[in-house]
Amino acid sequence: MASSSASTLSLLILSITFFLSLNLITTQTQASDMILTVVNNCPFTIWPAIQPNSGHPVLEKGGFALHTLSHKSFAAPAQHWSGRIWARTGCTYTHTGQFSCATGGCGGKLECDGLGGAAPATLAQFTLHHGHSDLSSYSVSLVDGFNLPMTLTPHEGRGTCPVVGCKADLLSTCPEKLKMRCPAGHGPVVGCMSGCEAVGSDQMCCRNHYNSPQTCKETEFSLFFKHACPATFTYAHDSPSLSHDCSAPRELKVIFCH
């Protein structure tokens, strides 16, 4: 009887171990299968850029060119990752060989290699593979201003997975004080700056005394962005509910000029 019980127990342990191993492999496979896609629906070339948060790897060397009506898909990291994607516009090589952009530039480089971009720029923000159910959080932010319409669309996820973003072309309605022109002063409007970028005060930038949910409030400029695109972050301590947790999406698609 003792030998029979030991055999049964051993078989049970082996079965549980096999099940747990299979479940772990399946979860890792599902996580590594996630795809990030960047789509350019604008009638001109853009130069998407990707910046990881500190401690996370750079994806796709941090930047690339994307011609009109084209897209680029690449594998998302299989492990926890967070960062942002934006588009650079009006980019050219100068006579000295430097890569220069009207908006969103990252220090004169085509491949940003982890560097951030110059404001104003519409931002897609991500936190991938967190929580017990492989959640991916995402949002669109106008805290650093606006340079292109953008939407962020998850595919085949579970839970709260809405399409978010800003489809409006805010360059045509941007308040005069927030307009960024290229060339400066007399060129066409290429960006719509945040109140922080335009004014620079602690209150507008939610700095120092104003760096808390109690003291960082909406301003006339953040309200301009909010009224046009209510599903976006428009100031530093905007509602956390604007970030959505989607469980195990197959693809996250960033679409410019949707």
Disulfide bonds with the S-S distance in Angstrom:
Cys42-Cys257 1.93
Cys91-Cys101 2.08
Cys106-Cys112 2.12
Cys161-Cys246 2.10
Cys166-Cys229 1.89
Cys174-Cys192 2.14
Cys196-Cys205 2.01
Cys206-Cys216 1.91
